[in-house]
Amino acid sequence: MPATEANRRRFLGGAAALAACGATRAWAGRPGFSLASVGTDWERLAAWADSLKPPRFPRREFVITRFGARASGASDASAAIAAAIAACHRAGGGRVLVPPGEFQTGPVVLLSNVELHLAAGATLRFAPDPSRYPLVLTRYEGIELMNYSPLVRAYGASNIAITGQGTLDGGADWQHWWNWAGRRPGAAHGMERAPAGPAASYPPRTQFADRIRLGQMAEQGVPVARRVFGPGHYLRPQFIQPYRCENVLIEGVRLRRSPMYHVHPVLCRNVIVRGLDVASDGPNTDGCDPESCGGVLIEDCRFATGDDCVAVKSGRNADGRRLHVPARDHLIRRCRMERGHGAVTIGSEISGDARAIFVEQCRIGPAVMTALRVKNNAMRGGRIENVQARALAVSRTAQAAVTIDFLYEEGAAGPYTPVCRHVRVEGMRVEACRRALELRGLPRAPIEDVALVRCRFDHAAEPDIIRDVRGLTLRDVMINGRPAAAAGAAPAAVRG
């Protein structure tokens, strides 16, 4: 049996077994801490974040060169890295060390109690060959499926880490992976819209038809084990994806040229993402996208990305509702968001809800579209509650500095009710923006309870857009040197 078919059958069998034992529901019901009652008490929030303990590992070291890896452009270190990780795991845990030098590899699978450490001067360069990446259970844009393995993956593991001062290079470029998005070099970042008409009219070797087919399968309730993509399809893998893991640390490393999202924890608890340097200009190369995770700290990172810098997610449409595991208790602080769509975005894959999302002390711009962005619509229908941001220093945004948008993509064309309420932004300073606010709810689903306090927006080129908002408070807010509306009133620059 060919290796690809063997991998496919093995992982399909694993997915079927997972579904049969009800693991999804069991995980969703696991208890955890909650910050939902923190409110505006930032001191308690900081104490919670400082109390988070990263995973600890025994003082054992497994150097990949002792398992046969060679730092050369031609040698494949995949087997040596896998052997070092397996030996470390069998020994009860420790550190797998990538020493200085450049090592070529295929997919890397982390196991419990293993720290993958890249020394300064070390580079793991991943092969951009789809045939190297077996089919695994994963998520693509908020929908579960069987697809190409992420470049670095862990499934059901606890106490895992990727650390160091080295570099992980995903190998993506406009001839490998990125071309599947339908974009071209020099085109605007993100995703090109699918052309109108039948699937046969879609550009060949691009993701358009596969994205539509996957969405239809989820809406029709096709079991995940039968949502098989991979070879012959064009849905890109993520770079680093811990899936259903607990106690995860990703710290210090440089991430470059991911096929898609750089860091994508899914259904994880207790995640620390710290001190990363993430840079890529490819399509959908988000910096860090925690999805349906509980207890996430993202701090002291630099993001210069081809899409959102940080995007909080919880599943898309029917699949997000099927799993219904909310994103909860996230703190994003002291990060630099230099380039991207949204500096911090919530959505649009948010059908499983989001609550208690906090952002503070971040520096944003000059090449971002918006600083704080919420995306939802009547096909997602997720509930987003208790979003707080403070002390954000923004040099420039190409669009509105603060956006809450229920008209994203499908907009009002859906049967579900999007919810966004209890949003507070305090101490935001914006040097230049297209407009300060763009808040667009739906007549049947207004955005509720939005407060801006002690904020300043300079060089706003256009008036605010505020539609279908119930309960907007602007207190000590200046736009272009003039006071915005008084508390409880609609601002002067309203359209619609």
C-alpha positions in Angstrom: 0.0 0.0 0.0 1.4 3.5 -0.9 2.6 5.5 2.1 0.0 8.3 1.4 -2.9 5.8 1.4 -1.6 4.1 4.6 -1.4 7.5 6.3 -4.9 8.4 5.1 -6.4 5.2 6.5 -4.6 5.4 9.8 -5.8 9.0 10.4 -9.3 8.3 9.2 -9.5 5.5 11.6 -8.2 7.7 14.4 -10.8 10.3 13.6 -13.6 7.8 13.5 -12.6 6.4 16.8 -12.5 9.9 18.3 -16.0 10.6 17.1 -17.2 7.2 18.3 -16.0 7.8 21.9 -17.4 11.3 22.0 -14.1 13.0 22.7 -15.2 16.3 21.3 -18.0 16.7 23.8 -15.9 15.4 26.7 -13.3 18.0 26.0 -15.9 20.8 25.6 -17.2 20.0 29.0 -13.9 20.0 30.9 -13.9 22.6 33.7 -11.4 25.5 33.7 -10.8 28.8 35.3 -12.6 31.9 34.1 -11.8 35.6 33.9 -15.3 36.5 32.9 -15.9 38.2 36.3 -12.7 40.3 36.2 -14.5 43.3 34.6 -12.2 46.3 34.6 -10.0 45.1 37.3 -6.7 45.1 35.4 -4.7 44.5 38.5 -6.4 41.1 39.1 -5.9 40.3 35.4 -2.2 41.0 35.6 -1.9 38.9 38.7 -3.6 36.0 36.8 -1.3 36.4 33.9 1.8 36.5 36.1 0.7 33.4 37.9 0.6 31.3 34.8 3.4 28.9 34.9 5.0 27.6 31.7 5.5 23.9 31.4 8.7 22.6 33.1 10.8 19.8 31.7 13.4 17.5 33.3 17.0 18.5 32.7 17.7 16.0 30.0 18.9 17.0 26.6 18.5 15.2 23.3 20.6 16.8 20.6 19.3 16.0 17.1 22.9 15.6 15.7 23.4 12.6 18.1 20.4 10.9 16.3 21.9 11.5 12.8 20.9 15.0 11.8 23.4 16.9 9.8 23.5 20.6 9.2 23.7 20.7 5.4 21.5 21.9 2.6 21.0 18.4 1.2 20.5 16.2 4.2 17.0 15.5 5.6 16.9 15.6 9.4 13.2 14.5 9.7 14.0 11.0 11.0 16.6 12.2 13.4 14.3 14.9 14.8 11.5 12.3 15.2 13.9 9.8 16.9 15.1 12.5 19.4 11.5 13.5 20.2 10.5 9.9 20.8 13.5 9.2 23.0 12.9 12.3 25.0 9.2 11.3 25.5 10.1 7.7 26.5 12.6 9.0 29.0 9.9 11.0 30.8 10.5 14.3 29.1 13.2 16.9 28.5 14.7 19.1 25.8 15.2 18.2 22.2 18.0 20.6 21.0 18.5 21.9 17.5 22.1 23.2 17.5 23.4 26.0 15.3 23.2 25.3 11.6 20.6 24.8 9.0 18.5 21.6 9.0 16.1 20.5 6.4 13.0 18.7 7.6 9.5 17.6 6.9 6.6 17.6 9.4 7.5 17.6 13.1 5.2 16.0 15.7 5.7 17.0 19.3 4.9 14.6 22.2 4.0 15.2 25.8 6.7 16.6 28.1 8.9 17.6 25.2 10.5 21.0 24.6 11.8 21.6 21.1 14.6 24.2 21.6 16.3 26.0 18.7 19.7 27.4 19.7 20.8 30.8 18.5 21.9 30.3 14.9 19.7 27.3 14.3 17.3 27.0 11.5 14.7 24.4 10.8 13.8 24.7 7.1 10.6 22.9 6.2 10.2 21.2 2.8 7.5 22.9 0.7 6.5 19.6 -0.8 2.8 18.7 -0.1 3.6 15.0 -0.5 5.7 15.1 2.7 2.7 16.1 4.9 0.3 13.2 5.8 -3.4 13.6 6.3 -4.4 14.4 9.9 -7.4 15.8 11.8 -7.1 19.5 11.7 -9.1 22.7 11.1 -9.3 24.9 8.1 -10.8 28.3 8.6 -12.8 27.1 11.5 -14.0 23.7 10.0 -12.7 20.3 11.0 -11.4 18.0 8.2 -8.7 15.6 7.2 -6.0 17.6 5.5 -2.3 18.1 5.1 -0.5 18.0 8.5 0.6 21.3 9.9 4.4 21.7 9.7 4.7 21.4 13.5 1.9 19.5 15.2 0.9 18.1 18.5 -2.3 16.2 19.2 -3.7 15.5 22.7 -0.4 16.3 24.3 0.4 18.1 27.6 3.4 20.0 28.7 4.9 20.9 25.3 7.1 23.8 24.2 8.9 25.3 21.2 11.6 27.7 22.5 14.9 29.3 21.7 16.4 32.0 19.6 16.5 30.1 16.3 14.3 30.2 13.2 11.6 28.0 11.8 11.2 28.7 8.1 8.1 27.3 6.5 9.4 27.4 3.0 6.3 29.0 1.5 6.6 31.4 -1.4 4.7 32.3 -4.6 5.6 29.0 -6.2 4.9 26.9 -3.1 1.7 27.0 -1.0 0.9 30.7 -1.4 -0.1 30.3 -5.0 -3.0 28.0 -3.9 -4.7 31.1 -2.4 -5.2 32.6 -5.9 -3.0 35.6 -5.1 0.0 36.8 -7.0 3.2 38.5 -5.9 2.6 42.1 -5.2 -1.2 41.6 -4.9 -3.0 42.8 -1.8 -2.7 40.5 1.2 -5.5 38.2 2.0 -7.6 36.1 -0.3 -8.9 36.8 -3.7 -12.6 36.4 -4.1 -13.9 33.4 -6.0 -15.1 34.3 -9.4 -18.8 34.1 -10.1 -20.1 31.1 -11.9 -19.7 27.3 -11.7 -16.7 25.6 -10.1 -15.3 24.9 -13.4 -14.6 28.6 -13.9 -12.4 28.8 -10.8 -8.6 29.2 -11.4 -7.0 25.8 -11.5 -4.8 24.6 -8.5 -6.4 27.1 -6.1 -8.5 26.8 -3.0 -11.7 28.3 -4.2 -13.7 25.1 -5.0 -12.3 23.2 -2.0 -13.3 26.0 0.4 -16.8 25.9 -0.9 -17.0 22.1 -0.9 -15.7 21.9 2.7 -18.2 24.5 3.9 -21.0 22.6 2.2 -19.9 19.3 3.8 -20.0 20.9 7.3 -23.5 22.4 6.6 -24.8 19.0 5.5 -23.4 17.3 8.6 -20.9 15.1 6.7 -18.8 13.3 9.4 -15.3 14.7 9.8 -13.7 11.4 8.9 -15.3 11.8 5.4 -14.2 15.3 4.8 -11.0 14.2 3.1 -8.8 16.7 1.3 -5.0 16.7 0.9 -3.6 15.4 -2.4 -5.5 16.7 -5.3 -6.9 19.6 -3.3 -5.5 23.0 -2.4 -6.2 23.8 1.2 -2.9 25.0 2.8 -1.7 23.7 6.2 -0.9 25.9 9.2 2.7 26.2 10.5 2.4 25.4 14.3 -0.8 23.7 15.5 -1.2 22.2 18.9 -4.6 20.5 18.8 -6.5 19.5 22.0 -3.3 20.2 24.0 -2.8 21.5 27.5 0.0 23.6 29.0 1.6 24.9 25.8 4.6 27.3 25.5 5.8 28.9 22.3 8.5 31.3 23.1 11.4 33.3 21.5 11.7 31.8 18.1 11.5 33.5 14.7 8.8 32.3 12.4 9.0 32.9 8.6 7.1 32.0 5.5 4.3 30.0 6.8 1.9 28.4 4.3 -1.0 29.9 6.2 -1.5 30.8 9.9 1.8 30.8 11.8 0.6 29.8 15.3 -2.8 28.1 15.5 -3.6 26.5 18.9 -7.0 24.7 18.6 -9.1 23.4 21.5 -6.2 24.0 23.9 -6.0 25.1 27.5 -3.3 27.1 29.2 -1.3 28.5 26.3 1.6 31.0 26.5 2.9 32.6 23.3 5.7 34.9 24.3 8.5 36.9 22.6 7.9 35.6 19.0 9.2 37.4 15.9 6.7 36.6 13.2 7.2 38.0 9.7 5.6 37.0 6.4 3.9 38.7 3.5 2.0 35.7 2.1 -1.8 35.4 2.0 -3.6 34.5 5.3 -0.3 34.4 7.1 -1.8 35.4 10.4 0.5 35.7 13.4 -1.3 33.9 16.1 -4.9 32.6 15.9 -6.0 30.8 19.1 -9.2 29.0 18.2 -11.7 27.6 20.8 -9.0 27.9 23.5 -9.3 28.7 27.2 -6.6 30.6 29.1 -4.3 32.2 26.5 -1.5 34.7 27.1 0.1 36.4 24.1 2.8 38.9 25.1 6.0 40.7 24.0 5.7 39.5 20.3 6.4 41.2 17.1 4.0 40.7 14.2 4.5 41.8 10.6 2.0 39.6 8.7 0.1 39.1 5.5 -3.3 39.1 7.4 -4.3 39.6 11.0 -1.6 39.8 13.6 -3.7 38.2 16.3 -7.1 36.7 15.5 -9.3 35.1 18.2 -11.6 32.4 16.7 -14.0 29.7 17.8 -15.2 27.8 14.7 -17.2 28.6 11.6 -20.9 28.3 11.0 -22.4 24.8 11.5 -19.0 23.3 12.6 -18.5 26.0 15.2 -22.0 25.4 16.6 -21.5 21.6 16.5 -18.4 21.8 18.7 -19.5 24.9 20.5 -16.2 25.5 22.5 -15.8 29.3 23.1 -12.7 31.3 23.0 -12.3 32.6 26.6 -9.9 34.3 28.9 -7.3 35.7 26.5 -4.8 38.4 27.4 -2.8 40.1 24.6 -0.2 42.6 25.9 3.0 44.5 25.1 3.0 43.3 21.4 4.2 45.2 18.4 1.8 44.9 15.4 3.7 46.4 12.6 1.9 45.1 9.5 -1.3 43.2 8.9 -5.1 43.5 8.5 -6.3 43.7 12.1 -3.8 44.2 14.9 -6.2 42.3 17.2 -9.2 40.7 15.6 -12.1 38.7 17.0 -13.7 36.5 14.3 -14.9 36.0 11.8 -14.9 32.3 12.6 -16.6 32.9 15.9 -19.7 30.7 15.9 -18.6 29.0 19.2 -18.6 32.4 21.0 -15.9 34.5 22.7 -15.8 36.0 26.1 -13.3 37.8 28.3 -10.8 39.0 25.7 -8.3 41.6 27.0 -5.7 43.7 25.1 -3.3 46.2 26.6 -0.1 48.1 26.1 0.4 47.2 22.4 2.1 49.4 19.8 0.3 49.2 16.5 1.2 50.4 12.9 2.2 51.9 10.6 1.0 49.3 8.1 -2.1 47.9 9.7 -5.7 48.3 8.5 -7.4 48.5 11.9 -6.3 48.3 15.5 -9.2 46.5 17.1 -11.6 44.6 14.9 -14.6 42.4 15.5 -16.0 40.4 12.5 -19.3 38.6 12.6 -22.4 38.1 10.5 -25.8 36.3 10.4 -24.2 33.0 9.2 -21.8 32.8 12.1 -24.1 34.0 14.9 -21.6 33.8 17.7 -21.8 35.8 20.9 -18.8 38.1 21.7 -18.9 39.5 25.2 -16.6 41.4 27.5 -13.9 42.7 25.2 -11.6 45.3 26.9 -8.6 47.2 25.5 -6.4 49.8 27.1 -3.3 51.8 26.5 -2.9 51.1 22.8 -0.5 53.3 20.9 -1.4 53.4 17.2 0.7 55.2 14.6 -1.6 54.7 11.7 -4.5 52.6 10.4 -5.6 52.4 6.8 -9.2 51.9 7.9 -11.1 52.6 11.1 -9.1 52.4 14.3 -11.9 50.5 16.0 -14.3 48.3 13.9 -17.2 46.1 14.9 -18.8 44.7 11.7 -21.8 42.4 11.4 -21.8 42.9 7.7 -18.6 40.9 7.1 -18.8 38.5 4.1 -22.4 37.1 4.2 -23.6 40.0 6.3 -27.3 39.9 7.1 -27.9 36.9 4.8 -28.3 34.2 7.4 -30.7 32.9 10.1 -28.5 33.4 13.1 -28.2 36.4 15.4 -24.7 37.8 15.9 -24.0 39.3 19.3 -21.4 41.8 20.4 -21.7 43.5 23.7 -19.8 45.0 26.6 -16.8 46.4 24.7 -14.6 49.0 26.4 -11.6 50.8 24.9 -9.6 53.0 27.3 -6.6 55.2 26.7 -6.2 54.5 22.9 -4.0 57.1 21.1 -4.2 57.1 17.3 -1.9 59.4 15.3 -3.7 58.9 12.0 -6.6 56.8 10.7 -9.2 56.8 8.0 -11.9 57.2 10.7 -12.0 56.6 14.4 -15.0 54.2 14.6 -16.8 52.0 12.2 -19.6 50.2 14.1 -22.1 48.4 11.9 -24.7 46.1 13.5 -27.9 44.8 12.1 -31.4 46.2 12.7 -32.5 42.9 14.3 -29.1 42.5 16.1 -27.7 45.9 17.3 -24.2 46.1 18.8 -24.7 46.7 22.5 -22.8 48.6 25.2 -19.7 50.1 23.6 -17.6 52.6 25.7 -14.6 54.6 24.7 -12.9 56.4 27.5 -9.9 58.9 27.4 -9.1 58.2 23.7 -7.6 60.5 21.1 -7.8 60.1 17.4 -5.8 62.5 15.3 -5.8 63.1 11.5 -9.1 61.1 11.0 -9.8 61.6 7.3 -13.5 60.6 7.2 -16.5 60.7 9.6 -17.3 57.8 11.8 -19.8 55.2 10.6 -22.2 54.1 13.3 -25.3 52.0 12.5 -27.5 49.9 14.6 -25.7 50.4 17.9 -27.5 50.4 21.2 -25.6 52.1 24.1 -22.6 54.0 22.8 -20.6 56.0 25.4 -17.8 58.4 24.5 -16.2 60.0 27.5 -13.2 62.3 27.2 -12.7 61.3 23.5 -11.1 63.7 21.1 -11.3 63.3 17.3 -9.2 65.7 15.3 -8.7 67.9 18.3 -12.4 68.3 19.0 -14.5 66.6 21.7 -16.6 63.7 20.5 -20.3 63.4 21.6 -21.2 63.5 25.3 -21.7 60.3 27.2 -24.7 58.3 26.1 -25.3 60.3 22.9 -24.5 59.4 19.4 -21.4 61.1 18.0 -21.7 64.0 15.7 -20.3 62.2 12.7 -23.0 59.5 12.2 -24.0 58.0 8.9 -27.0 55.8 8.5 
